[in-house]
């Protein structure tokens, strides 16, 4: 018997997701590394938290930041 754990990254703004990493244990670092290579971003938010953002939401946020 084999068990494989899938660790995916979900956008904290829209719920979009990207398949991250497979392995015998959870691998958040590997999943986020793959997401970053595909245009995803991590942003620090007030209160010390961190959110994962898909390329579409990142683009929208960047446009909003430039408009201010």
C-alpha positions as CSV (number, residue, x, y, z in Angstrom):
1,X,0.0,0.0,0.0
2,X,1.2,3.5,-0.8
3,X,0.0,6.8,0.5
4,X,0.7,10.1,-1.3
5,X,-0.1,13.5,0.2
6,X,-1.0,16.3,-2.2
7,X,-0.1,19.8,-0.9
8,X,-1.9,22.5,-3.0
9,X,-1.9,26.3,-2.7
10,X,-5.1,28.2,-2.7
11,X,-5.6,31.9,-3.3
12,X,-6.7,33.5,-0.1
13,X,-8.6,36.2,-2.1
14,X,-10.6,34.3,-4.8
15,X,-10.2,30.5,-4.0
16,X,-8.2,29.7,-7.2
17,X,-5.7,27.0,-6.7
18,X,-2.6,25.4,-8.1
19,X,-1.4,21.8,-7.7
20,X,1.7,22.0,-5.6
21,X,3.6,19.0,-4.4
22,X,3.2,15.2,-4.0
23,X,5.0,13.1,-1.4
24,X,4.8,11.0,1.7
25,X,4.4,14.1,3.9
26,X,2.9,17.5,3.5
27,X,5.3,19.9,1.7
28,X,4.1,23.5,2.0
29,X,7.6,24.8,1.0
30,X,7.7,22.8,-2.2
31,X,4.1,23.7,-3.1
32,X,4.7,27.5,-2.5
33,X,8.0,27.2,-4.5
34,X,6.0,25.8,-7.5
35,X,3.3,28.4,-7.1
36,X,5.9,31.2,-7.1
37,X,7.5,29.8,-10.3
38,X,4.0,30.0,-11.8
39,X,3.4,33.7,-10.9
40,X,1.9,33.4,-7.5
41,X,2.8,35.7,-4.6
42,X,2.8,35.8,-0.8
43,X,1.9,39.1,0.9
44,X,2.1,40.2,4.5
45,X,-1.1,41.6,5.9
46,X,-1.9,43.6,9.0
47,X,-1.8,41.5,12.1
48,X,1.3,39.6,11.0
49,X,-0.4,37.1,8.7
50,X,0.6,36.0,5.3
51,X,-1.7,35.3,2.3
52,X,-1.1,33.5,-0.9
53,X,-2.3,35.3,-4.0
54,X,-2.9,33.9,-7.5
55,X,-1.6,35.8,-10.6
56,X,-5.0,37.2,-11.4
57,X,-5.5,38.7,-8.0
58,X,-1.9,39.9,-7.8
59,X,-2.5,41.8,-11.1
60,X,-5.7,43.4,-9.7
61,X,-3.9,44.4,-6.5
62,X,-0.9,45.8,-8.3
63,X,-3.2,47.9,-10.5
64,X,-5.1,49.1,-7.4
65,X,-1.8,50.1,-5.7
66,X,-0.7,52.1,-8.7
67,X,-4.1,54.0,-8.8
68,X,-3.7,55.3,-5.3
